[in-house]
């Protein structure tokens, strides 16, 4: 890591000092409004990812099988009572 020459030592010391200053100035905590903006962006990104995932998952599902059966197979009286209006309290 260190050079064997005096110039190499000085270069290493100067570069470490410059790098230390850059890192030290770059690590200043952000102001609250910046944190809030990034928080909103992160939440919006998560909502978008979950929405896209749910949409793709729903689109990839197999459709439910629909079993067709004749009207005669329904329980007795259901269709007839609904057609006549029985059960609504009408006097006959």
C-alpha positions as CSV (number, residue, x, y, z in Angstrom):
1,X,0.0,0.0,0.0
2,X,2.8,2.4,0.8
3,X,5.4,3.3,-1.7
4,X,9.0,2.9,-0.8
5,X,9.9,6.4,-2.0
6,X,9.5,9.7,-0.2
7,X,7.3,11.0,-3.0
8,X,5.0,8.0,-2.7
9,X,4.6,8.6,1.0
10,X,3.7,12.2,0.4
11,X,1.3,11.3,-2.4
12,X,-0.4,8.8,-0.1
13,X,-0.7,11.3,2.8
14,X,-2.1,14.0,0.5
15,X,-4.6,11.7,-1.2
16,X,-5.7,10.3,2.1
17,X,-6.3,13.9,3.4
18,X,-8.2,14.9,0.3
19,X,-10.3,11.7,0.3
20,X,-11.0,12.3,4.1
21,X,-12.2,15.8,3.4
22,X,-14.5,14.6,0.6
23,X,-15.9,11.8,2.7
24,X,-16.3,14.1,5.7
25,X,-18.1,16.8,3.8
26,X,-20.3,14.2,1.9
27,X,-21.5,12.6,5.1
28,X,-23.4,15.6,6.4
29,X,-26.9,14.6,7.4
30,X,-29.6,15.7,4.9
31,X,-32.3,18.2,5.9
32,X,-35.7,16.8,6.9
33,X,-37.4,17.9,3.7
34,X,-35.0,15.9,1.6
35,X,-35.6,12.8,3.9
36,X,-39.3,13.3,3.4
37,X,-39.0,13.5,-0.4
38,X,-37.0,10.3,-0.5
39,X,-39.4,8.6,1.8
40,X,-42.3,9.5,-0.5
41,X,-40.4,8.3,-3.5
42,X,-39.6,5.0,-1.8
43,X,-43.2,4.5,-0.8
44,X,-44.5,5.2,-4.3
45,X,-41.9,2.8,-5.8
46,X,-43.1,0.1,-3.3
47,X,-46.8,0.7,-4.2
48,X,-46.0,0.5,-7.9
49,X,-44.0,-2.7,-7.5
50,X,-46.8,-4.4,-5.5
51,X,-49.5,-3.2,-7.9
52,X,-47.6,-4.5,-11.0
53,X,-46.9,-7.8,-9.2
54,X,-50.6,-8.2,-8.3
55,X,-51.7,-7.4,-11.8
56,X,-49.3,-9.8,-13.4
57,X,-50.2,-12.5,-10.8
58,X,-53.9,-12.0,-11.5
59,X,-53.3,-12.2,-15.3
60,X,-51.3,-15.4,-15.0
61,X,-54.0,-17.2,-13.0
62,X,-55.9,-20.0,-14.7
63,X,-59.6,-19.1,-15.3
64,X,-62.1,-20.8,-13.1
65,X,-64.0,-23.6,-14.7
66,X,-67.7,-22.9,-15.2
67,X,-70.0,-25.9,-14.9
68,X,-73.1,-25.5,-17.0
69,X,-76.1,-27.4,-15.8
70,X,-79.7,-27.5,-17.1
71,X,-82.4,-25.4,-15.3
72,X,-84.1,-28.7,-14.4
73,X,-81.3,-29.5,-12.0
74,X,-82.1,-26.5,-9.8
75,X,-84.0,-27.1,-6.6
76,X,-87.7,-27.3,-7.0
77,X,-89.7,-24.1,-6.7
78,X,-86.8,-21.6,-6.8
79,X,-87.2,-20.4,-10.4
80,X,-91.0,-20.8,-10.3
81,X,-91.5,-18.9,-7.1
82,X,-89.3,-16.0,-8.3
83,X,-91.1,-15.9,-11.6
84,X,-94.6,-15.8,-9.9
85,X,-93.5,-13.3,-7.3
86,X,-94.4,-15.5,-4.4
87,X,-92.9,-14.7,-1.1
88,X,-93.4,-11.0,-1.4
89,X,-96.4,-10.8,0.7
90,X,-98.9,-10.4,-2.1
91,X,-102.5,-11.3,-1.4
92,X,-104.1,-13.9,-3.7
